[in-house]
Amino acid sequence: MIVKLSKEKIDKIFESAKNTNTIEGILELFNTVVPNWDEVDQMNHHPQVHRKTAEYIIGKMKDISKEEDVSKVMMAWVNYGFGCIKENMKEWTVFVDVNKIEYKEG
């Protein structure tokens, strides 16, 4: 599944995260692109993005992580963020393999 994720949407997500922390920004990115995010039990892949999209997101994370330990923020992105890099994708889109998402039962 391909989902559009504009610069404006990314900006809005990380502007809101300034009041909390970078991890909240990452979670909101997932909420934006993964169907029924609140019901996900396990993701067996990382959503994939174009290099420019990834670089923009990482820049936004660095902007708001001034108060946080940047190494922890970047480790969170590496472990839980979007995978890269699908050069054949259009910029500002995210590929989510819905077949590799396990949802909670019930």
C-alpha positions as CSV (number, residue, x, y, z in Angstrom):
1,M,0.0,0.0,0.0
2,I,1.4,3.4,-1.0
3,V,0.4,6.4,1.3
4,K,1.1,10.0,0.6
5,L,3.0,11.9,3.3
6,S,3.5,15.6,2.4
7,K,6.1,17.9,3.8
8,E,3.2,19.9,5.3
9,K,1.9,16.8,7.2
10,I,5.4,15.9,8.4
11,D,5.9,19.5,9.6
12,K,2.6,19.4,11.4
13,I,3.4,16.1,13.1
14,F,6.8,17.4,14.4
15,E,5.4,20.8,15.4
16,S,3.0,19.0,17.7
17,A,5.8,16.7,18.9
18,K,7.8,19.8,20.1
19,N,5.4,19.8,23.1
20,T,6.2,16.2,24.0
21,N,9.2,14.4,22.4
22,T,10.6,13.0,19.2
23,I,9.3,9.5,20.0
24,E,5.7,10.9,19.9
25,G,6.5,12.3,16.5
26,I,7.6,8.8,15.3
27,L,4.5,7.3,16.7
28,E,2.3,9.9,15.0
29,L,4.0,9.1,11.7
30,F,3.0,5.5,12.1
31,N,-0.5,6.5,13.1
32,T,-0.7,8.5,9.9
33,V,0.4,5.8,7.4
34,V,-0.4,2.4,9.0
35,P,-4.1,1.4,8.8
36,N,-5.7,0.9,12.2
37,W,-2.4,1.8,14.0
38,D,-4.1,1.5,17.4
39,E,-4.9,-2.1,16.7
40,V,-1.4,-3.2,15.6
41,D,0.2,-5.9,17.7
42,Q,3.4,-6.3,15.7
43,M,5.0,-4.8,12.6
44,N,7.1,-7.3,10.8
45,H,8.7,-4.7,8.5
46,H,9.5,-1.0,8.4
47,P,7.5,1.2,6.1
48,Q,9.8,2.3,3.2
49,V,10.4,5.8,1.9
50,H,12.4,7.6,-0.7
51,R,15.8,8.9,0.5
52,K,14.7,12.6,0.3
53,T,11.6,11.9,2.4
54,A,13.7,10.1,5.0
55,E,16.3,12.9,5.1
56,Y,13.5,15.4,5.6
57,I,12.0,13.4,8.5
58,I,15.4,12.9,10.1
59,G,16.0,16.7,9.9
60,K,12.7,17.4,11.6
61,M,13.6,14.9,14.3
62,K,17.0,16.6,14.9
63,D,15.2,20.0,15.0
64,I,13.0,19.1,17.9
65,S,15.5,16.8,19.8
66,K,17.7,19.7,21.0
67,E,16.5,19.0,24.5
68,E,16.8,15.3,24.2
69,D,19.8,13.0,23.8
70,V,20.2,13.0,20.0
71,S,21.8,9.6,20.0
72,K,18.8,8.1,21.7
73,V,16.5,9.8,19.2
74,M,18.4,8.4,16.2
75,M,18.5,4.9,17.8
76,A,14.8,5.0,18.1
77,W,14.5,5.9,14.4
78,V,16.8,3.2,13.4
79,N,15.0,0.6,15.5
80,Y,11.4,1.7,15.0
81,G,11.3,4.3,12.3
82,F,10.7,4.0,8.5
83,G,13.1,1.9,6.5
84,C,15.0,3.3,3.6
85,I,15.6,3.7,0.9
86,K,13.4,2.9,-2.1
87,E,14.8,5.1,-4.8
88,N,12.1,3.9,-7.2
89,M,9.4,5.4,-5.1
90,K,8.0,8.9,-5.6
91,E,9.1,11.4,-3.0
92,W,6.6,12.1,-0.2
93,T,5.1,8.6,-0.3
94,V,5.4,5.7,2.1
95,F,5.2,2.0,1.2
96,V,3.5,0.0,3.9
97,D,3.4,-3.8,3.4
98,V,0.0,-4.5,5.0
99,N,0.6,-8.3,4.7
100,K,3.4,-8.0,7.3
101,I,1.3,-6.3,10.0
102,E,-0.1,-8.4,12.8
103,Y,-3.2,-7.0,14.5
104,K,-4.4,-7.6,18.0
105,E,-7.1,-10.3,18.3
106,G,-10.6,-9.5,19.2
